[in-house]
Amino acid sequence: MSFFGIEIEILEINGQRAANFKPVVQPNNWVGARSLPPGGGGPPSARLLASQAYFTELLEELKRRAPGITTASRAQPQNWFGFASGRAGATFNWVYARDMLRVELYIDTDERPVNLAIFETLYRDRESIEQVIGTPLEWGRLEERRAKRVAVYAPSAVALAGPEDQLQRQKDWAVETMIKFVKAFRPRLKAMAPVADVVV
């Protein structure tokens, strides 16, 4: 039998309150659904292993250029890598899909109204945020989904097996852009404080 410890945050954003259920203790062998490789089991594919190596290099370079930006220590064999934003339910991610890399803030607290409230609060400050990052962003309300996303895409598509000089330029862009994302979003996310915490 496995047990979880859940902290319930009551968030108040723009005068609206909503519950945010945040796991604080979980079984050692528990793996979230988003961490499972496609197919749910078996050895990872060569492409996912290549993604793992790629994100490992990005993480090492990110921590070298911006010490203390994250405590994350390893990438998994999957097409994305994420680390904590400072706000429960929101993560900074690199995502590699169809040879296109993006940097994103992914908002998914398990409560759609909370996700939307966080997204809308950030969206109203989008001009200042985009000024820090230095480029327009894609503000994805993802109307048919629970989660919300703010993203920017690499200037061009590059396969993981592509020319090394192109991959290096993409890596430089990915690290520099992630540092700007953290600078722009982390203080704003931390400022959205819950009005009450209850541990059950």
N, C-alpha and C positions, 0 to 999 in steps of 0.2 A: 504494500500500500504506500502511496506517495502523497505527500502533503505540500501545499503551497502556503506561504505567508503573503497576504495581500494588504497593501496600504491603499486606503480610499482617500483620494484627494477631492475636495469640493472646489472646483475652479470657478472663478468669477471673472468673466471677460465681457466687456461691453454691457455690464449690468445683467448678464445672464449667468445662471449657475448650472453646472453639470458635473456628474460624478466621473472621476478618472480612476480606474482600477489599475494599480501599479504593483506587479509582483516584486517582493523584496526578498523572499526566500523560496527556493525551488529545489527539487531533487537534483542530485549531481548528474544523473543520467538523462535528465530531461532536455530535449532539443526542440526548439520552436519550429513550427511548420515551415516558416520561411527559410530555415537553415537546411532543410532536407534537400538533397540533390534531386533533379528531375527523375521521376520514376519511383521515388520513395526509398530506394535502397540500392545495394550493389556497389561495385567500385565506381568512382567518378570517371567520366570520360576524359580523353586526352585534352579536349578543349577546356574542360573545367579545371584540369590540373594546370594548363597553361594560364588560365585566368588567375588561379591561386598564386602562381609564381609572379605574374604581372602585378597583382595587388600587393603582394609582399614587398616588391620593389618600391611601389608607390608609398606604402606605409613607412618603410624605412627612410625614404627621402623626405617624406612629410615630417617625421619626427626629428630628422637631422636639421631641417630648415626652420622648424617651429617647435623647439623643445617644450614639452608640457601640454601640447595641444590635445593629446589623447593618451590614455593608458592602454589602448588596444595593442596587442602584441603579436597577433597572428591572423592571417587570412585563411579562409576556408575554400575548398574547391567548388566554387559557385561563381555566377557571372556578376556578382556585386559584392561590395565590401562596405560596411558601415560602422560608425562609432557614435558615441553619445554626444548629444548636442548641449546637454545641461538642462533639458526639459524632458520629463518622462513622456514617452510616446513620440518623440521626434528624434530623428537620426540624420547625420550627415553621411551621404553615400556616394561612392563611385559605382556606376553601373555600366557594364559593357554588353551591348546588344546589337546584333547585326553589324558588327565591326565599327559601331559608333559608341563613343564614350560620352557619358554625361556626369556632371556633378550635380547633386540634388540635396535639398532638404526634404525629407519624407516625413509626413505628419500622420501618425496613426495611433491614437490613444485607445482604440477599441470603442470609442464613442463618437459617432459621426457629428453630433452637434458641437462637441469640444473641438474636434479637428477643424470644422468649418470656422469656429470662433477664432481659433489661433491663426488660421490661414487669413481670415479677413482682417484681423488686427495687423498682421504683417503686410498685407496687400495695401492697406491705407498708407503705409510708410514706404511703399515700393520705390519712390523716387530717390529717397535717401539711401535705401538699401542698394539700389542699382548703381548709385554714384560711388559707393564704397567698392563694389565689385568691378565696376568699370565697363559693364555691358548690360543690355536689356536681358531680362530673364523670362522664362516661360512659366507663367503662374497657372498651374493646373488645378482647377477645382475638382476635376474628375467627377463630374456630376453623378455618374452611375455607380460610383464606388464610395466606400467609407473613407478611405485615406485621401489626403491632399498632397500636392507636390509642387515644389518650386525648383526649377532646373535650368541648367545651361548646357549646351552641347558643344563638343570639341569642334574646331573649325572644319575638320574633314574626317572622313572615315579611314581607319587604318586597321588592317587585320592584325591579330596577335602574331601571325607569322610574317608580317610585312617587313619592309626594309627597316633596318635598325635606326637609320637617321630619322625616319618618319616616326617610329615608335618613341624615340628619345624626345622629339619635339612634343609629341602628345603627352608623354609623362611629365615634362616640364610644365605644360599647360595645366594638366590635372592637379599637380601639387600646388602651383601658384593660385589656381582658382579655388581650390579647397581652403587654403589659408584665408582667402578673401571671404569665402562663405562663412567660415567660423567667425571672422572679425565682424561681419555684418549682422549675422543672425544670433549668435550665442548670447550677447548681452540683452537683446530684445526678448529672447525666449526666457532667459532667467528672470527678467523683470515681470513676467506674467505669473506672479506668485499665487498659489492656492490660498483660499481664505480659511481652510480648516484641514487638518489631517486626522484621520482615524485609523488606527491599526487594529486589524481583526485577525 
